[in-house]
Amino acid sequence: MKEVVFIADMFKKHYAGGGESNDFVLIQYLQSQGCMVNKVLCRNVDDSVISSHQTFIIGNFIQLSEECKYKLRKKKYIIYEHDHKYLKSRDPSIYTNFIAPIHELVNETFYKNAHAVVVLSNICEEIIKANLQLDNLYNIGCSLWTDEKLNYIKALSDTKKSKEYAILRSPNPVKGLSQAIDFCSKNNIQFDIIEPCEAKSLLTKLAQYKVLVFFPQVLETFCRLATEAKMLNCKLLTKKKMLGFASEDCFKLQGKELINDITQRRNRAYELFTSLIKD
């Protein structure tokens, strides 16, 4: 497989967000297939990076300059879309029928010139197509997890549910901590707060609960947290319309059945990226 430059605002070593976690798994897979992946932060991309390479994967790109976007037009680049960067607001849920006014659209040419735009869910494919009328869209219908992480979740999926309702504390206001607390308080639901912790510790704690209360305030392009909760056989108390995950058929699954389905989707996603790079 050929050499690829992977461009992103941050990588997982800088920040372990959903987009960065997806990028990490994809990079790890491509490297395992013999692809040379050069990781470059958006702020470090310049003419020498662009002119000396032919194939690029673009993750989050808020810090990528307009000049670099323009110069990339003559190259093959794949946008791995994580969070609605075609909108000034980065949240289509605030617009009627998810359709933004024209003056709210950004980066239109950058998306249209891409070799491919890869999205994570059916709803995201529908929304971006409606707003930008793209014909280069591919929906993988999942986030990406390593085999190691999926096996770890599978081992926890039969954990006895000894606790009732959980809310995950997040410093990010779009994750809806205050809204989840308010909902539980108004409905006399006793809940525990799970404090931020290392990923495996979080999964181990969450596996003990019957229900995760989660009210995201922007449309999640897929939602790793909600998916992991259902993989762990937790029920979700949430707003389905705010979860890309809920627009996929696999949303109805739980536990090992969901883990197996996600594994198959992930493997098809690997095949898609490999094909797009080789095209």
N, C-alpha and C positions, 0 to 999 in steps of 0.2 A: 504494500500500500504506500501511497505517496506521502510527502511531507505536508503538514497542515499547520497554519498559524491560528491559534485559538486566542481571540481577543475578548477581554471582558473588563468591566470596571474593577472587579475584585475576584480573587479565586478563594477556594475554601480555606486556605491557610490565613487569609485576611479576615474572612467573615463567613460563618457557616450557615448562610441563609438558604432558602429553597433553591433559588437559581444557581447559586454556587455549588450546592450539593449535586444538582443535576449535572452541571458542567464537569464536576470532579469524576462522577461515574462514567460519563461519556469519554472523557480524556483517558481514564484508566483503561477502558475497553479498547479504544483505538490504539493505544500503546501496546496492549497485549496482542494486537493483530499485526504488529510490525510497523505501524504508522509512527513517523516521527512528528510529535506534537510540540510546537514551540509556543509556550504561553507568554502572552504580552499584555500588560495592563493598557487600558485605553489611553491613559495619559502619556504612555511611552511610545505610542504608535507614531511613526513619522514616515517621511517619503522613502527612506531607506528600507524600512520594514515592508512597506507596500510594494515597492518596485522590485525587490529581490525575491518575492514569493508569488505564487499563482493561486493558491487555494486557502480560503479562510473560513473559520467558523466564528460567528459573532454572538457572544452571550449578552449580558446587560451592557449597554453602550452609552449611558448618559454622559460619560466623560470623553467620548470620542468626538474629535473636532469635526466641524463641517467640512473643512478642507480634506481631512482623511476620508470622510464618507464620499466626497466627490471623487477622490482619486481611486477609491475602491470600485468605482463603477465599471472599470475595464477588467476587473479581476473576477474570479469565481468566488462568491462568498455566500455562505448559508447563515441565515439568521435563526438562532435557537431562541425562540420568543418566550420570555418568562413573565413579563408584567406590563403589557399594553403600552409600549413606548411609542406608539403611533398617536397617542393622545396626550395633550398637555396635562390633563388631570391624572393620567395613568389609571383611571377607573371608569370603565364604560357603564357601570351600574347607575351612575348619576344622571344618565341621559335616557330619555324616553325610548323604549324598545332597544336600548343599548346603542342607538345611532347618535353620534356626536355631530353638532353643527360643524360646517366646513372650517370655520375659524378655530376650532379646537383640535384639528388634525395637525400632526407634525411628522416629519421623517417619511412622508409619503413616497418620495422618489427613491429613498434608500431601500424601502421595502419592495417597491416594484422592480427595481433593478437587481434584486437578489436572485441568485441561482435557485434558491428555495427558501421558504419561510416555514419553519417547523414549529407547530404549536402543540399544546399538551392535552387539549380536550375538545369535544364537539362544540361546546358553546363558544370557546375562543375562536375556533375556525369560523363559525357562523358570524360572529361579531366582527372579526377583522375583515372578512370577505364583504360584509355589508357596508363597512366604513371605507374600505380602500379598493374594493372590487379587484382583488388580487387573483391571479390564475396560477400562482406558484406556491400554493399552500399545501402542507402535509400535516395531518393530525396523527400523532402517535398514541393518543388516548391514555397517557400515563406520565408519571414522573419516573425517574430512573433510580434504582437501588442496586447495590452490589449483591452478589450471591451471599457474601458474609452477613450483610445486614438482614437480608430476607430470611436466611437460616436462623439468625438470632431471634427475629420476630416470630418465626414459626415455632421455635422452642418455647417461647413465652405464651403462645396463643391459647393454650389450655390452662393457663394460670387461674386458680380459683378466685372468683370475684368476691372479695371479702369487704369491699368498700363500695359506696354508692356513687356520688357525683364528684367529678373532678373538673377544675378549671386550671388551665396552665397560665402562670404569670408570664407576661411578655411586656418588655418596655416599649414595644412598638404599638402605638395607639390603633393602628388599622387591624390589629388582631382581636380587638373587642373585649379586652379584659373587663372594663367597667360595665359594658353592656351585659356581659355574661353574669357578673355579680348582681347587677340590678335585676335581671330576669329571675334569678334564683331567689333573691330577697323578696320580690313581689309575689312569688308563687310558693313561698314557704318551703323552699328546697334547701336542705342542708347540704353543704358542699365543702370540699377541701381544695386548697390552693396548692398546686404542684409548683414549687419554685424552680427557676432555671437551673439546669444541671447538665452534665455530660450526656451525650445522646443515648448510650446504652442504659444509663441510670434512669433517664426519663422513661424509656420504654418499659423497664422493669417496674417502675412505680405505676405507670399508666395501666399496665396489664392487670393490676389489682382492682381496678374500678369497673363498675357496671356501665357507667355513662360518662362521656366527655361532653361538657357544655362549651360550645365554641361559636361565637357570633362575629365572624370577620366583617369588617366595615368596608372593604373593597372586594371586587370579584376576584377570588383566588383562581389563578389559571389552571391549577389542578388541586393542590393542597395535600402536602405530604403528611401533615399532622392528622388530618381527618382520615386519610387512607391508612396510616399506621394504627390509628385507634380501632378501625374496623378490622384490620388484620389481626389485632389483639383480641378480637371478639367483644370490644366495647361498643355500646350503642352511641349514637350521636344525637345530641340536642343542638340543632343548628339551623341556619337559614340555607336551605338547599340551593336557592337561586344564586347564592354567593359562592358556590363551590363548583369549579370546573369538573371536579371528580363526579359530582352528582349528575352531570350531563352524559356520563358514560354508563353503558349497561352494567359494568362491573360494580357500580355503586350498590346494587342490591345484594351483593355477596358479602360474606363475613369470613373471618378466620382463615384456615388453610385453603379453602376454595378461592378466596380473594387473593391470597398470596400466590397461588398457582396461576391464576389469571393474569395478575400483574407481571409475573415472571415471563409469561408468554408474550405479553404486550411489550415488555422491555426488550426481549430478544428480537421482536419484529422491528422495534425502533433501532436497535443496533444494525440490523440488515439495511434499513432505510438510509441511515447515515453513511454506511459503507458504500451503498449504491450511489448516493448523491456525490460523495467525494470522488468516486471513480468516473462519473459521467463526463 
